[in-house]
Amino acid sequence: MKTKAVIFDLDGTLIDSLEDIAVCMNEVLKEFDLPTHELHKYNHFVGDGALFLTQRAVPQNSSEELIQKVFKRYTKVYDAVLCENTSAYDGIYELLDILQQEKIKLAVLSNKPHPFTCKYVETLFQEYAFLEVHGQKEDVPKKPHPMGAMNIAHALKLEPHEIFYVGDTPTDIKTAQAAQMKSIGVLWGFRPKEELEEAGADFLASTPLDIWDIIQKH
């Protein structure tokens, strides 16, 4: 087996966090007397970090000052309800059990702010040895820039071709491509199959255990 490690995206890949994100953002939008959004709309708002989420949630042509105020308030509200309605997707723990048993190294790379990313992994995946956990940081360009993925590869002392990057959005697929890693697009996340195919995903997984099947063959 050529694969030595798997880097996972977080939201929409390991965890179903959309409800918490939507509830918190809608609460903040109400505070600012701005229109709110139905849950399904947030499928298209997430994936590129909390600031981009804010920019997409507020009305078009909103001032930068308003965007920053909403963004800062959202991070405070979201921090207070972390994991309230968020859990791992069905089958994720079973997949991680197998990967850990097979000595596959585990890592997380997310565009979610770094403190939130760490809290989710610590809370929901405390039984698993994620060797590297990276959220969005000011000194590292966010995905799809390859720096975060390459930093993880370097920390794990692996070559990119020995690593699968797993995610649910075109941003994740482009990250893998930019880092010269193999990519798996998951079909239970926030974006449809067509978007992952158009982005050029190497493989698609309908269930978490499909990921293990793919890894064994590649």
Z-matrix of the N, CA and C atoms (Angstrom, degrees):
N
C 1 1.466
C 2 1.530 1 109.24
N 3 1.321 2 116.45 1 124.71
C 4 1.460 3 121.69 2 -174.05
C 5 1.527 4 112.87 3 -81.38
N 6 1.323 5 116.32 4 -23.51
C 7 1.468 6 119.92 5 -174.82
C 8 1.523 7 111.17 6 -78.96
N 9 1.328 8 115.93 7 128.79
C 10 1.461 9 121.01 8 -179.30
C 11 1.530 10 112.47 9 -111.18
N 12 1.345 11 116.79 10 -16.61
C 13 1.469 12 119.46 11 -176.97
C 14 1.519 13 110.44 12 -154.79
N 15 1.324 14 115.12 13 156.51
C 16 1.464 15 122.32 14 174.12
C 17 1.523 16 108.16 15 -129.11
N 18 1.323 17 115.22 16 126.41
C 19 1.461 18 121.15 17 172.47
C 20 1.522 19 107.49 18 -101.78
N 21 1.310 20 117.08 19 124.48
C 22 1.458 21 122.12 20 -179.59
C 23 1.525 22 110.93 21 -104.69
N 24 1.321 23 115.58 22 139.79
C 25 1.455 24 120.51 23 159.59
C 26 1.528 25 106.34 24 -68.37
N 27 1.314 26 117.94 25 167.14
C 28 1.466 27 120.36 26 -177.30
C 29 1.529 28 112.04 27 -103.82
N 30 1.327 29 117.34 28 -73.95
C 31 1.470 30 121.26 29 -176.54
C 32 1.526 31 110.54 30 -67.64
N 33 1.334 32 115.94 31 128.93
C 34 1.453 33 120.03 32 178.95
C 35 1.510 34 113.73 33 82.25
N 36 1.331 35 116.62 34 -2.81
C 37 1.467 36 121.48 35 179.80
C 38 1.520 37 110.32 36 -122.43
N 39 1.324 38 116.71 37 -62.43
C 40 1.461 39 121.06 38 174.82
C 41 1.519 40 111.84 39 -89.30
N 42 1.334 41 116.45 40 -38.07
C 43 1.468 42 119.90 41 -173.92
C 44 1.525 43 111.81 42 -127.38
N 45 1.331 44 114.56 43 147.05
C 46 1.463 45 121.85 44 173.98
C 47 1.526 46 106.97 45 -96.91
N 48 1.316 47 115.03 46 96.55
C 49 1.466 48 121.48 47 -173.23
C 50 1.522 49 112.96 48 -112.12
N 51 1.323 50 117.18 49 6.19
C 52 1.460 51 119.98 50 -170.23
C 53 1.527 52 112.63 51 -62.10
N 54 1.329 53 117.07 52 -38.75
C 55 1.467 54 119.38 53 -177.12
C 56 1.526 55 111.24 54 -64.24
N 57 1.331 56 117.02 55 -44.91
C 58 1.464 57 119.29 56 178.44
C 59 1.520 58 111.27 57 -61.87
N 60 1.324 59 116.53 58 -42.31
C 61 1.462 60 120.68 59 179.42
C 62 1.524 61 110.32 60 -61.17
N 63 1.332 62 116.03 61 -48.13
C 64 1.463 63 120.76 62 -176.95
C 65 1.526 64 111.81 63 -65.97
N 66 1.322 65 117.05 64 -45.08
C 67 1.464 66 120.88 65 -179.34
C 68 1.524 67 110.49 66 -60.58
N 69 1.322 68 116.51 67 -44.67
C 70 1.468 69 120.22 68 -178.09
C 71 1.523 70 111.75 69 -67.56
N 72 1.329 71 116.75 70 -44.89
C 73 1.460 72 118.94 71 -179.73
C 74 1.523 73 110.70 72 -65.78
N 75 1.325 74 117.93 73 -41.83
C 76 1.463 75 120.06 74 178.69
C 77 1.527 76 111.40 75 -62.78
N 78 1.310 77 117.00 76 -37.66
C 79 1.467 78 120.64 77 176.99
C 80 1.527 79 110.55 78 -60.75
N 81 1.323 80 115.97 79 -43.30
C 82 1.465 81 120.41 80 -179.86
C 83 1.523 82 110.86 81 -69.42
N 84 1.321 83 117.14 82 -41.09
C 85 1.467 84 120.13 83 178.25
C 86 1.526 85 110.73 84 -59.15
N 87 1.335 86 116.55 85 -39.77
C 88 1.465 87 120.36 86 177.43
C 89 1.532 88 110.88 87 -63.08
N 90 1.318 89 116.60 88 -40.65
C 91 1.465 90 120.47 89 179.16
C 92 1.526 91 111.48 90 -58.42
N 93 1.326 92 115.61 91 -33.26
C 94 1.465 93 120.69 92 -178.63
C 95 1.535 94 112.28 93 -96.53
N 96 1.350 95 115.81 94 10.74
C 97 1.470 96 121.30 95 -179.64
C 98 1.528 97 111.95 96 57.67
N 99 1.315 98 115.71 97 40.92
C 100 1.460 99 122.49 98 177.82
C 101 1.521 100 109.45 99 -110.48
N 102 1.331 101 118.18 100 153.03
C 103 1.461 102 120.45 101 -179.96
C 104 1.525 103 111.80 102 -65.18
N 105 1.328 104 115.41 103 143.52
C 106 1.465 105 121.44 104 178.66
C 107 1.530 106 109.77 105 -96.08
N 108 1.343 107 115.59 106 178.14
C 109 1.461 108 120.58 107 -175.92
C 110 1.524 109 110.63 108 -132.37
N 111 1.334 110 115.92 109 150.66
C 112 1.455 111 120.71 110 173.96
C 113 1.528 112 109.17 111 -71.01
N 114 1.324 113 115.35 112 157.38
C 115 1.464 114 121.54 113 -174.22
C 116 1.528 115 112.57 114 -53.54
N 117 1.333 116 116.96 115 -44.90
C 118 1.467 117 119.54 116 -173.73
C 119 1.525 118 112.11 117 -64.45
N 120 1.322 119 117.22 118 -24.05
C 121 1.465 120 120.04 119 179.07
C 122 1.526 121 111.40 120 -64.09
N 123 1.334 122 115.56 121 -29.71
C 124 1.462 123 119.39 122 -176.96
C 125 1.526 124 112.63 123 -70.52
N 126 1.332 125 117.52 124 -16.13
C 127 1.466 126 119.83 125 173.44
C 128 1.521 127 111.12 126 -55.10
N 129 1.319 128 116.14 127 -32.91
C 130 1.464 129 121.19 128 -176.02
C 131 1.524 130 112.42 129 -97.15
N 132 1.331 131 116.67 130 -7.09
C 133 1.464 132 120.28 131 179.73
C 134 1.529 133 112.17 132 -90.71
N 135 1.340 134 116.43 133 -27.92
C 136 1.462 135 120.63 134 -171.86
C 137 1.526 136 111.52 135 -92.00
N 138 1.324 137 114.93 136 166.94
C 139 1.459 138 120.88 137 173.87
C 140 1.513 139 115.25 138 115.09
N 141 1.330 140 116.63 139 -17.52
C 142 1.463 141 119.74 140 -176.66
C 143 1.526 142 112.76 141 -121.68
N 144 1.327 143 116.30 142 18.66
C 145 1.457 144 120.13 143 178.18
C 146 1.517 145 113.16 144 102.25
N 147 1.332 146 115.53 145 163.99
C 148 1.465 147 121.69 146 -174.11
C 149 1.525 148 112.87 147 -67.66
N 150 1.325 149 117.59 148 -33.51
C 151 1.465 150 119.38 149 179.65
C 152 1.522 151 110.70 150 -68.12
N 153 1.329 152 116.93 151 -42.75
C 154 1.461 153 119.86 152 177.63
C 155 1.525 154 110.61 153 -66.60
N 156 1.324 155 117.03 154 -36.51
C 157 1.462 156 120.93 155 174.07
C 158 1.520 157 109.79 156 -56.34
N 159 1.323 158 116.69 157 -46.74
C 160 1.462 159 121.37 158 179.89
C 161 1.520 160 111.31 159 -62.66
N 162 1.316 161 116.75 160 -45.20
C 163 1.464 162 120.88 161 -179.54
C 164 1.522 163 111.93 162 -60.59
N 165 1.318 164 116.51 163 -33.83
C 166 1.459 165 120.47 164 -179.81
C 167 1.523 166 111.91 165 -81.01
N 168 1.327 167 116.97 166 -26.74
C 169 1.465 168 120.67 167 -176.43
C 170 1.522 169 112.86 168 -82.43
N 171 1.329 170 117.19 169 -32.44
C 172 1.468 171 119.52 170 179.94
C 173 1.525 172 109.45 171 -79.86
N 174 1.328 173 117.54 172 160.55
C 175 1.473 174 119.91 173 179.19
C 176 1.531 175 111.86 174 -59.19
N 177 1.316 176 115.01 175 148.91
C 178 1.463 177 119.49 176 175.88
C 179 1.528 178 109.82 177 -59.07
N 180 1.311 179 115.12 178 149.70
C 181 1.468 180 122.66 179 179.96
C 182 1.531 181 113.12 180 69.69
N 183 1.345 182 116.62 181 16.53
C 184 1.469 183 119.28 182 174.06
C 185 1.524 184 109.17 183 -66.72
N 186 1.316 185 116.27 184 148.25
C 187 1.458 186 120.35 185 -179.52
C 188 1.525 187 110.55 186 -70.40
N 189 1.318 188 115.59 187 155.56
C 190 1.468 189 120.37 188 177.45
C 191 1.525 190 110.14 189 -62.53
N 192 1.322 191 116.84 190 -33.82
C 193 1.462 192 120.76 191 178.40
C 194 1.525 193 110.88 192 -62.28
N 195 1.331 194 116.62 193 -44.45
C 196 1.464 195 120.40 194 179.01
C 197 1.525 196 110.64 195 -65.57
N 198 1.313 197 116.68 196 -43.78
C 199 1.463 198 120.59 197 179.86
C 200 1.526 199 110.48 198 -57.30
N 201 1.313 200 116.80 199 -44.59
C 202 1.463 201 120.69 200 -179.12
C 203 1.528 202 111.66 201 -66.23
N 204 1.331 203 117.16 202 -38.32
C 205 1.463 204 120.59 203 178.58
C 206 1.529 205 110.75 204 -65.08
N 207 1.331 206 116.19 205 -45.10
C 208 1.467 207 120.39 206 178.69
C 209 1.528 208 110.17 207 -64.18
N 210 1.314 209 116.35 208 -43.42
C 211 1.466 210 121.72 209 -179.83
C 212 1.533 211 111.24 210 -58.69
N 213 1.314 212 117.10 211 -48.94
C 214 1.465 213 120.83 212 -178.10
C 215 1.525 214 111.48 213 -65.32
N 216 1.334 215 116.13 214 -39.94
C 217 1.460 216 119.29 215 178.50
C 218 1.527 217 110.90 216 -67.73
N 219 1.323 218 116.61 217 -39.29
C 220 1.470 219 120.83 218 179.08
C 221 1.526 220 111.08 219 -60.34
N 222 1.318 221 117.50 220 -45.12
C 223 1.462 222 119.37 221 -178.44
C 224 1.528 223 111.59 222 -61.93
N 225 1.329 224 117.46 223 -34.13
C 226 1.465 225 120.48 224 177.93
C 227 1.528 226 110.94 225 -70.18
N 228 1.326 227 116.27 226 -45.08
C 229 1.469 228 120.49 227 -179.84
C 230 1.524 229 110.31 228 -64.74
N 231 1.320 230 116.21 229 -43.81
C 232 1.469 231 120.84 230 -177.98
C 233 1.522 232 111.01 231 -64.46
N 234 1.303 233 116.83 232 -39.70
C 235 1.464 234 121.23 233 179.59
C 236 1.521 235 111.11 234 -61.50
N 237 1.329 236 116.72 235 -32.43
C 238 1.464 237 121.08 236 -176.59
C 239 1.527 238 113.00 237 -74.70
N 240 1.337 239 117.69 238 -23.44
C 241 1.470 240 119.94 239 -176.13
C 242 1.520 241 111.93 240 -115.42
N 243 1.311 242 116.89 241 16.67
C 244 1.456 243 121.63 242 -176.19
C 245 1.529 244 111.55 243 -47.46
N 246 1.318 245 115.96 244 126.47
C 247 1.470 246 124.23 245 175.38
C 248 1.529 247 114.13 246 74.21
N 249 1.326 248 118.61 247 7.75
C 250 1.462 249 119.97 248 -177.66
C 251 1.525 250 111.62 249 -61.37
N 252 1.330 251 117.22 250 -44.79
C 253 1.466 252 121.50 251 179.07
C 254 1.527 253 111.27 252 -121.80
N 255 1.321 254 116.79 253 23.04
C 256 1.460 255 121.77 254 -175.15
C 257 1.519 256 110.49 255 -112.80
N 258 1.326 257 116.18 256 137.66
C 259 1.464 258 121.00 257 177.95
C 260 1.520 259 109.43 258 -150.56
N 261 1.320 260 115.74 259 166.09
C 262 1.460 261 120.34 260 175.30
C 263 1.525 262 109.33 261 -69.89
N 264 1.314 263 116.07 262 145.65
C 265 1.460 264 120.54 263 176.29
C 266 1.529 265 109.87 264 -65.29
N 267 1.334 266 115.63 265 151.94
C 268 1.464 267 120.85 266 176.27
C 269 1.528 268 109.93 267 -56.21
N 270 1.305 269 115.77 268 131.47
C 271 1.457 270 121.11 269 177.39
C 272 1.518 271 114.75 270 94.19
N 273 1.327 272 117.44 271 -13.58
C 274 1.469 273 120.06 272 -178.25
C 275 1.529 274 111.26 273 -67.14
N 276 1.323 275 117.40 274 -44.42
C 277 1.462 276 118.64 275 -179.72
C 278 1.526 277 111.24 276 -63.56
N 279 1.335 278 116.38 277 -37.90
C 280 1.466 279 119.66 278 178.02
C 281 1.527 280 110.67 279 -63.09
N 282 1.328 281 116.00 280 -41.63
C 283 1.463 282 120.10 281 177.46
C 284 1.525 283 110.97 282 -62.22
N 285 1.322 284 116.88 283 -47.13
C 286 1.460 285 120.27 284 -178.79
C 287 1.527 286 111.65 285 -63.90
N 288 1.332 287 116.87 286 -35.05
C 289 1.469 288 120.30 287 175.70
C 290 1.525 289 110.44 288 -57.82
N 291 1.336 290 115.69 289 -46.08
C 292 1.466 291 120.59 290 -178.81
C 293 1.522 292 110.90 291 -65.75
N 294 1.316 293 116.24 292 -48.10
C 295 1.463 294 119.78 293 -177.52
C 296 1.528 295 111.25 294 -60.88
N 297 1.318 296 115.94 295 -41.08
C 298 1.462 297 119.34 296 179.78
C 299 1.525 298 110.88 297 -67.21
N 300 1.343 299 115.48 298 -40.89
C 301 1.462 300 120.10 299 178.54
C 302 1.527 301 111.26 300 -62.89
N 303 1.325 302 116.18 301 -34.55
C 304 1.465 303 121.40 302 -178.49
C 305 1.529 304 112.53 303 -87.63
N 306 1.328 305 116.87 304 9.11
C 307 1.467 306 122.47 305 176.62
C 308 1.530 307 113.40 306 64.08
N 309 1.333 308 116.40 307 28.61
C 310 1.459 309 121.01 308 173.19
C 311 1.530 310 107.74 309 -81.81
N 312 1.311 311 117.57 310 126.71
C 313 1.459 312 120.81 311 -179.54
C 314 1.529 313 110.46 312 -71.76
N 315 1.324 314 116.63 313 141.93
C 316 1.460 315 122.43 314 -174.91
C 317 1.521 316 110.84 315 -116.30
N 318 1.338 317 115.05 316 141.26
C 319 1.464 318 120.49 317 177.55
C 320 1.521 319 109.47 318 -149.60
N 321 1.324 320 116.22 319 161.91
C 322 1.467 321 123.07 320 176.50
C 323 1.521 322 108.62 321 -128.33
N 324 1.336 323 115.05 322 134.77
C 325 1.466 324 121.50 323 173.14
C 326 1.520 325 107.79 324 -133.73
N 327 1.318 326 116.59 325 115.62
C 328 1.464 327 121.83 326 -174.23
C 329 1.520 328 110.59 327 -131.02
N 330 1.327 329 115.59 328 154.05
C 331 1.462 330 120.54 329 170.44
C 332 1.527 331 111.76 330 -87.72
N 333 1.330 332 117.09 331 -1.57
C 334 1.466 333 120.99 332 172.73
C 335 1.534 334 107.59 333 -66.43
N 336 1.334 335 118.77 334 143.24
C 337 1.467 336 119.44 335 177.81
C 338 1.527 337 112.25 336 -47.79
N 339 1.316 338 116.06 337 140.30
C 340 1.466 339 121.47 338 -172.30
C 341 1.536 340 113.86 339 -53.90
N 342 1.341 341 119.55 340 -45.10
C 343 1.471 342 118.08 341 -179.80
C 344 1.529 343 112.91 342 -60.52
N 345 1.334 344 117.31 343 -39.75
C 346 1.461 345 120.39 344 178.77
C 347 1.526 346 110.69 345 -67.05
N 348 1.322 347 116.52 346 -41.93
C 349 1.462 348 120.78 347 178.94
C 350 1.521 349 110.49 348 -57.78
N 351 1.310 350 116.69 349 -47.10
C 352 1.466 351 120.81 350 -179.99
C 353 1.525 352 111.65 351 -63.53
N 354 1.327 353 116.93 352 -41.63
C 355 1.465 354 120.23 353 -179.35
C 356 1.525 355 111.58 354 -62.99
N 357 1.333 356 116.40 355 -42.30
C 358 1.465 357 119.22 356 179.37
C 359 1.518 358 111.03 357 -63.31
N 360 1.320 359 117.14 358 -45.32
C 361 1.465 360 120.05 359 -179.10
C 362 1.525 361 110.38 360 -65.01
N 363 1.316 362 117.28 361 -42.48
C 364 1.467 363 121.01 362 179.13
C 365 1.524 364 111.74 363 -63.95
N 366 1.335 365 116.77 364 -35.29
C 367 1.466 366 120.84 365 -176.01
C 368 1.524 367 112.63 366 -81.96
N 369 1.324 368 116.65 367 -45.26
C 370 1.463 369 120.70 368 -172.28
C 371 1.523 370 114.21 369 -96.65
N 372 1.338 371 117.28 370 -16.45
C 373 1.472 372 119.85 371 -175.04
C 374 1.523 373 111.60 372 -132.38
N 375 1.326 374 115.85 373 36.50
C 376 1.457 375 119.69 374 -175.72
C 377 1.524 376 112.86 375 -66.32
N 378 1.336 377 118.02 376 -20.14
C 379 1.462 378 120.82 377 -179.00
C 380 1.525 379 112.55 378 -84.61
N 381 1.322 380 116.71 379 -2.34
C 382 1.465 381 119.87 380 -175.06
C 383 1.523 382 110.93 381 -115.91
N 384 1.325 383 114.61 382 144.53
C 385 1.466 384 120.74 383 -175.91
C 386 1.527 385 110.68 384 -90.05
N 387 1.323 386 116.38 385 76.91
C 388 1.464 387 119.88 386 172.08
C 389 1.533 388 107.17 387 -76.14
N 390 1.319 389 115.72 388 111.54
C 391 1.459 390 120.67 389 -172.98
C 392 1.520 391 112.63 390 -74.78
N 393 1.322 392 116.63 391 -30.42
C 394 1.460 393 121.82 392 178.92
C 395 1.525 394 108.46 393 -134.86
N 396 1.322 395 117.26 394 128.51
C 397 1.466 396 122.81 395 177.93
C 398 1.522 397 107.41 396 -130.88
N 399 1.329 398 115.75 397 113.95
C 400 1.460 399 120.55 398 -175.43
C 401 1.529 400 110.58 399 -129.28
N 402 1.315 401 116.07 400 121.89
C 403 1.452 402 121.51 401 169.33
C 404 1.514 403 109.13 402 -102.85
N 405 1.322 404 115.95 403 -169.81
C 406 1.461 405 119.79 404 -179.29
C 407 1.523 406 110.11 405 -69.88
N 408 1.331 407 115.76 406 128.75
C 409 1.460 408 122.82 407 178.94
C 410 1.523 409 108.80 408 -126.55
N 411 1.312 410 115.90 409 151.69
C 412 1.464 411 120.40 410 -177.07
C 413 1.525 412 112.74 411 -63.43
N 414 1.324 413 117.15 412 -31.86
C 415 1.461 414 119.83 413 -174.71
C 416 1.527 415 113.76 414 -93.82
N 417 1.340 416 117.09 415 5.59
C 418 1.469 417 121.32 416 178.49
C 419 1.524 418 108.28 417 -128.76
N 420 1.324 419 118.64 418 124.75
C 421 1.470 420 120.10 419 178.55
C 422 1.527 421 110.57 420 -59.38
N 423 1.320 422 116.13 421 142.04
C 424 1.463 423 119.06 422 -178.77
C 425 1.525 424 110.55 423 -75.61
N 426 1.331 425 115.00 424 161.59
C 427 1.460 426 119.98 425 175.53
C 428 1.531 427 109.29 426 -56.44
N 429 1.321 428 118.36 427 144.24
C 430 1.470 429 128.84 428 14.45
C 431 1.515 430 116.21 429 -88.94
N 432 1.319 431 119.31 430 10.53
C 433 1.465 432 119.15 431 173.80
C 434 1.532 433 108.40 432 -58.61
N 435 1.321 434 118.19 433 137.77
C 436 1.467 435 120.59 434 -173.58
C 437 1.525 436 115.44 435 -79.46
N 438 1.337 437 118.79 436 -5.55
C 439 1.462 438 119.54 437 -172.40
C 440 1.523 439 112.69 438 -56.66
N 441 1.337 440 117.70 439 -45.81
C 442 1.459 441 120.14 440 -179.01
C 443 1.517 442 112.03 441 -60.00
N 444 1.331 443 116.83 442 -44.99
C 445 1.465 444 121.27 443 179.26
C 446 1.523 445 110.96 444 -65.46
N 447 1.321 446 116.65 445 -40.81
C 448 1.460 447 120.39 446 179.88
C 449 1.528 448 111.41 447 -68.36
N 450 1.326 449 116.71 448 -35.26
C 451 1.467 450 119.71 449 175.92
C 452 1.526 451 111.04 450 -61.64
N 453 1.332 452 115.65 451 -39.53
C 454 1.463 453 119.85 452 178.38
C 455 1.521 454 110.36 453 -66.45
N 456 1.327 455 117.36 454 -45.32
C 457 1.466 456 120.89 455 178.51
C 458 1.528 457 110.55 456 -56.95
N 459 1.319 458 115.95 457 -43.38
C 460 1.471 459 120.52 458 179.72
C 461 1.529 460 110.60 459 -63.96
N 462 1.335 461 116.46 460 -43.24
C 463 1.466 462 120.09 461 -179.50
C 464 1.526 463 111.53 462 -64.29
N 465 1.338 464 116.21 463 -34.86
C 466 1.464 465 120.96 464 179.69
C 467 1.523 466 112.26 465 -83.57
N 468 1.341 467 116.47 466 -6.16
C 469 1.470 468 122.74 467 -178.80
C 470 1.526 469 111.36 468 59.96
N 471 1.333 470 115.08 469 45.67
C 472 1.457 471 121.88 470 -179.96
C 473 1.517 472 110.42 471 -126.68
N 474 1.331 473 115.51 472 156.71
C 475 1.450 474 121.66 473 173.24
C 476 1.527 475 108.96 474 -85.09
N 477 1.326 476 118.34 475 151.31
C 478 1.472 477 120.36 476 -179.08
C 479 1.527 478 114.07 477 -54.45
N 480 1.333 479 117.43 478 -37.07
C 481 1.467 480 119.43 479 -176.89
C 482 1.529 481 112.43 480 -69.79
N 483 1.329 482 117.62 481 -9.28
C 484 1.463 483 121.37 482 177.73
C 485 1.527 484 111.96 483 -92.11
N 486 1.323 485 116.59 484 3.56
C 487 1.465 486 121.73 485 -172.26
C 488 1.524 487 111.32 486 -123.18
N 489 1.315 488 116.38 487 136.96
C 490 1.465 489 122.82 488 168.40
C 491 1.523 490 108.20 489 -98.37
N 492 1.321 491 115.66 490 135.78
C 493 1.467 492 120.11 491 169.95
C 494 1.527 493 107.31 492 -106.99
N 495 1.331 494 116.55 493 128.37
C 496 1.465 495 122.77 494 -174.03
C 497 1.519 496 109.51 495 -118.57
N 498 1.333 497 116.97 496 126.39
C 499 1.454 498 120.17 497 179.52
C 500 1.512 499 112.38 498 -159.49
N 501 1.331 500 115.74 499 176.45
C 502 1.465 501 120.61 500 -172.76
C 503 1.523 502 113.78 501 -115.02
N 504 1.328 503 118.43 502 3.08
C 505 1.465 504 119.90 503 -176.87
C 506 1.528 505 111.01 504 -130.86
N 507 1.335 506 117.01 505 161.22
C 508 1.467 507 119.78 506 174.17
C 509 1.526 508 112.60 507 -56.17
N 510 1.325 509 117.27 508 -31.75
C 511 1.465 510 120.43 509 176.82
C 512 1.523 511 111.07 510 -57.89
N 513 1.329 512 116.75 511 -40.47
C 514 1.462 513 120.71 512 179.13
C 515 1.526 514 111.36 513 -67.13
N 516 1.316 515 116.32 514 -42.30
C 517 1.464 516 119.95 515 -179.58
C 518 1.526 517 110.07 516 -64.36
N 519 1.308 518 116.41 517 -42.03
C 520 1.470 519 120.47 518 179.14
C 521 1.526 520 111.22 519 -66.68
N 522 1.325 521 116.56 520 -32.61
C 523 1.465 522 120.35 521 175.73
C 524 1.519 523 110.40 522 -62.15
N 525 1.330 524 115.84 523 -47.53
C 526 1.466 525 120.46 524 178.94
C 527 1.521 526 110.96 525 -60.13
N 528 1.319 527 116.14 526 -44.14
C 529 1.462 528 119.86 527 -179.52
C 530 1.523 529 111.37 528 -62.44
N 531 1.322 530 116.33 529 -44.25
C 532 1.463 531 120.54 530 -178.63
C 533 1.526 532 111.74 531 -65.05
N 534 1.337 533 116.01 532 -31.52
C 535 1.463 534 120.94 533 179.76
C 536 1.522 535 112.40 534 -91.39
N 537 1.335 536 117.01 535 -0.29
C 538 1.468 537 123.39 536 -179.52
C 539 1.527 538 111.58 537 61.66
N 540 1.329 539 114.89 538 39.56
C 541 1.457 540 122.16 539 175.08
C 542 1.522 541 109.82 540 -107.24
N 543 1.322 542 116.28 541 158.47
C 544 1.458 543 121.11 542 175.04
C 545 1.532 544 108.73 543 -74.57
N 546 1.327 545 116.56 544 145.09
C 547 1.468 546 119.58 545 -175.39
C 548 1.520 547 112.19 546 -120.96
N 549 1.320 548 114.67 547 142.99
C 550 1.468 549 122.50 548 171.62
C 551 1.518 550 107.46 549 -125.69
N 552 1.327 551 116.30 550 123.08
C 553 1.450 552 121.56 551 174.20
C 554 1.511 553 109.88 552 -95.24
N 555 1.331 554 117.50 553 128.90
C 556 1.467 555 120.73 554 -178.72
C 557 1.522 556 109.93 555 -97.08
N 558 1.326 557 114.80 556 141.58
C 559 1.462 558 120.63 557 -172.00
C 560 1.524 559 113.48 558 -97.55
N 561 1.327 560 117.82 559 4.26
C 562 1.473 561 120.23 560 178.37
C 563 1.529 562 111.96 561 -100.33
N 564 1.321 563 117.42 562 4.31
C 565 1.453 564 120.84 563 -173.99
C 566 1.507 565 114.62 564 -91.60
N 567 1.340 566 115.77 565 -145.61
C 568 1.460 567 121.64 566 -169.31
C 569 1.524 568 114.32 567 -91.06
N 570 1.321 569 118.52 568 -13.26
C 571 1.462 570 120.43 569 -176.36
C 572 1.522 571 111.00 570 -121.71
N 573 1.346 572 117.68 571 150.18
C 574 1.463 573 121.14 572 -176.83
C 575 1.527 574 112.97 573 -74.32
N 576 1.315 575 114.45 574 162.46
C 577 1.467 576 122.77 575 -179.64
C 578 1.516 577 112.01 576 -53.97
N 579 1.339 578 116.24 577 -41.04
C 580 1.462 579 120.52 578 -176.21
C 581 1.535 580 111.92 579 -59.50
N 582 1.320 581 116.91 580 -39.45
C 583 1.465 582 120.01 581 -179.92
C 584 1.528 583 111.44 582 -66.06
N 585 1.323 584 116.42 583 -37.69
C 586 1.465 585 120.28 584 179.45
C 587 1.521 586 110.93 585 -69.93
N 588 1.329 587 116.04 586 -38.60
C 589 1.463 588 119.85 587 177.46
C 590 1.524 589 110.86 588 -65.37
N 591 1.323 590 115.88 589 -44.38
C 592 1.467 591 119.98 590 179.88
C 593 1.527 592 111.47 591 -63.15
N 594 1.319 593 116.17 592 -32.15
C 595 1.467 594 120.21 593 179.24
C 596 1.522 595 112.05 594 -73.45
N 597 1.339 596 116.15 595 -17.06
C 598 1.461 597 120.11 596 177.30
C 599 1.510 598 115.17 597 94.71
N 600 1.342 599 117.22 598 32.48
C 601 1.465 600 119.86 599 177.77
C 602 1.525 601 110.32 600 -56.76
N 603 1.335 602 116.66 601 135.67
C 604 1.464 603 120.41 602 178.37
C 605 1.517 604 111.05 603 -68.12
N 606 1.321 605 116.31 604 -37.69
C 607 1.461 606 121.90 605 -179.14
C 608 1.524 607 108.68 606 -143.30
N 609 1.349 608 115.51 607 158.06
C 610 1.459 609 122.23 608 175.63
C 611 1.521 610 108.88 609 -123.70
N 612 1.320 611 116.46 610 142.14
C 613 1.458 612 121.96 611 -179.86
C 614 1.522 613 109.71 612 -123.02
N 615 1.326 614 116.11 613 125.65
C 616 1.462 615 121.15 614 178.20
C 617 1.525 616 111.96 615 -85.49
N 618 1.329 617 116.47 616 -27.16
C 619 1.465 618 122.36 617 178.00
C 620 1.526 619 108.60 618 -136.34
N 621 1.325 620 117.81 619 159.05
C 622 1.464 621 119.01 620 177.84
C 623 1.523 622 114.28 621 -55.84
N 624 1.331 623 117.57 622 -38.26
C 625 1.461 624 118.76 623 -178.68
C 626 1.522 625 112.46 624 -69.66
N 627 1.332 626 117.59 625 -18.68
C 628 1.467 627 119.88 626 172.23
C 629 1.527 628 110.46 627 -60.92
N 630 1.314 629 116.28 628 -31.11
C 631 1.466 630 120.51 629 179.70
C 632 1.522 631 110.10 630 -61.91
N 633 1.322 632 116.80 631 -42.64
C 634 1.465 633 120.19 632 178.50
C 635 1.525 634 110.89 633 -64.66
N 636 1.319 635 117.21 634 -40.22
C 637 1.470 636 120.42 635 177.81
C 638 1.526 637 110.63 636 -59.37
N 639 1.322 638 116.39 637 -43.21
C 640 1.472 639 121.05 638 179.99
C 641 1.527 640 110.49 639 -65.57
N 642 1.314 641 116.45 640 -44.79
C 643 1.467 642 120.82 641 -177.97
C 644 1.527 643 111.32 642 -61.18
N 645 1.327 644 116.86 643 -41.06
C 646 1.464 645 120.11 644 -178.50
C 647 1.525 646 112.16 645 -60.93
N 648 1.325 647 116.04 646 -31.89
C 649 1.465 648 120.90 647 -176.08
C 650 1.522 649 112.54 648 -89.33
N 651 1.327 650 116.63 649 -13.24
C 652 1.457 651 119.34 650 -174.37
C 653 1.523 652 111.02 651 -136.45
